[in-house]
């Protein structure tokens, strides 16, 4: 049986923390909570969780919020992964916390099941984003990164590149089809071609591939 994902929840609203804990599924074990920057850094160092669910706007510290928490736990980043969870969907908030070292960013509008899935993906080494938010990261980091992986990206057609970026950002096949005005079957065909050309076996590997090359 797979061990539960040890998780610390960081949010300055106790009612939200309680509701979130109730909504998370059995894969997630909440081992600690914090409400401030200082409290979060202390709890994370003491507990060394697998994942930290982290609001980006927190009281305390030097005013840096969630990004300051991630920076304060830099020594743990190889073992503990951070997933931002916020009401904010601003580009600045997303890019700031990802630049600090978080592996994903989802909004509080998603369901408990979706948050649980995102925690599991981040714990497994993948990125996790609410679909529209990953574009902010791509815009911020993509230009320089694409230049370093031109040889690999040159294997893909223009349409395959579009599909690859959307899938790596967390879009479903249905969402990709709607975004690009193509059929779901066509999306599946393009994804199969992308995975074959990049020698990958799953969309999760594709996300990791994009994150490692900083094009997500």
N, C-alpha and C positions, 0 to 999 in steps of 0.2 A: 504494500500500500504506500502511495506517495506521501511523503511528509507534508504537513500543511505549510503554507508560505507565511513565515513569521513577518508580521507587518506592524509598523508604528503609524498611527494616524495623527497628523498635525493640523489642527484648525483651531481658531480662537473662539469658536462657538460650540459650547458643550452639547447643545441640542443636536447640532449637525453631526458631531462625532458619534453620539448615541444612535442616531438614525442610520448613519453609515454602517456602523458595526452590525446593526440588525439586518441590513440589506446585503451584506457581503455573504458569499456562499461558503460551503464547508471547506473549500480549498484554502481559505484565508484564515489565519489565526492572528487576531489583534493582540500583540504582546505589550503594547504601551501606547500612551497618548501624550500629547503636549499641546500647549496653547500659545506659546511665545517662541521667539527665536532662540533665546537662551535655554528654555526648557526643552525645546526640540533637540538642540545640539547635545545637551546633557543626556537625554533619553536615548538618542541614537548611539552615542558612544558607549553607554552602559549596556544596551541591549543587542547591539550589532544585528539588527533585523535584516531579512532578505530584501524587503521593500519598504520604502517610506512613502505614504500617501500624504502629500504636502500641499497646503494652500499657499498661494504665492504672496498673499497679503497677510502679514502677521505683525503683531505688536512686538516691541522690544528690539534689542540689538542696536545696530546703527541705522535702522530704517530700511534695510535691504530685503526684508521679508524672506520668502522661500529661497531665493537665490543666495541669501546670506547663510541660511541653514546648510544648503548644499556645499557652499564654499567652506563652511566651518567643519564639514565632515569629509573633506577632500581625501584624507588618509584612508577612508573606508570605501571609497568609490569602487574599488575592485571587488568588494564583497557585498556592499549594500547598494541597491539601485533606487533611484528616486523617480516617483511619478507625480507630477503636479496635478492637482485637482482644484479647480477654481471656478467661480462664477464669471471671471474675466475671460474674454476671448480677444483681448487686444494683442496686436503683433508685438508690441514692446514687452509685455509680460511673458509671452511665449518664448521669444528669442532670448530674453535675459536669463530665464531659469534653465533653458536648454544649454545656453553658453556656459552656465555655471557647472553643468554636468548632469542634469536630469535626463532620463531616458525617454520621457514622454510627457504629454500634457493632454488632459481631458477636462471637459467642462462638467459642472455639477448637474447639468440638465440630463445626463445619461442615467440609465437605470443601474440598480445594484448589480444585476447580472453582467452588464457591460463593463462596469468598474471592476468586477471580479475577473473578467476575461482580460482586461487591460493589465491588472496586477500580475496575472499569470504570465502574460506575454513579456512584461518587463522583467519578471523574475527569471524567465528563461533566456534572457539576453536580447530580446527583440525590443523595438521601439513601439510605442502605443500613442496614437494621437486621435482626438476627435477629427473626423475627416478634413474639415476645412482648415484646421490649425496648422497642419504640417506644411502647408504652403508657405507660411510665414518663415519657417525654418529653412525651407528650400530657397526662398528669396534671399535670406540673410547669408547663407553659407554656400549656395549652389554654384555661383559663378567661378570662384577659385577652385572648388572641388572638381567641377566637370573637366577642367583643363588637365587635372592629374589622372583622369580615368578615360581619356579620349579613346584610347585603343579598344577598351572594352565596350564603350558606348557606341563606337563606330560599327560594331557588329549589328546594332539594332536599327531598324527602319525608323523614320520619324514617328509613325503611328505607334510602333512598339515602344518607343521611348516615352511617348505620352502615357500609354497604358502602364508601363513600368513605374513611372513616377507616382501615378494615382494609386496603384496597388500598394506600393511601398509606403505611401502615406496613410494607409489603412482603409481606403475606399473598398466597398464590396463590389462584386462584379456588376450588380444592378446599378450601383451609383456611378461606376465607370461608364457603363453603357449610356446612362442618362446624360452624363457630363460631356461625352464625346459624340452623342447622337448616333450610336451604333448598337447592334443587337448584343445581348448577353452571350450568345454563341460566338460572335466575332471577338468579344473580349476574351473568352476562354481560349480561342485559337491564338490570339496575340500573347496571352500569358504563357501558354505552352511553348510558343516560339522563343519568348524572352528567357524562360527558364532553361530551355535547351541551349541557346546561344551563350548564356552566361554560366552554364554548367552548374545550375542550382536545382534543388529537388522540390522546393515548396515556396509558397508566398512568404512564409516566415523567414526562410533563408534569404529571400529577395530583400525583405526589409532590413535584415542584418547587413547584407551586402551594401545597401544604399547608405545605412548609418555609418558603417566602417569607412566608407569613401566620402562621407560628409556631403552627400547630395540629398540628404533628407534632414 
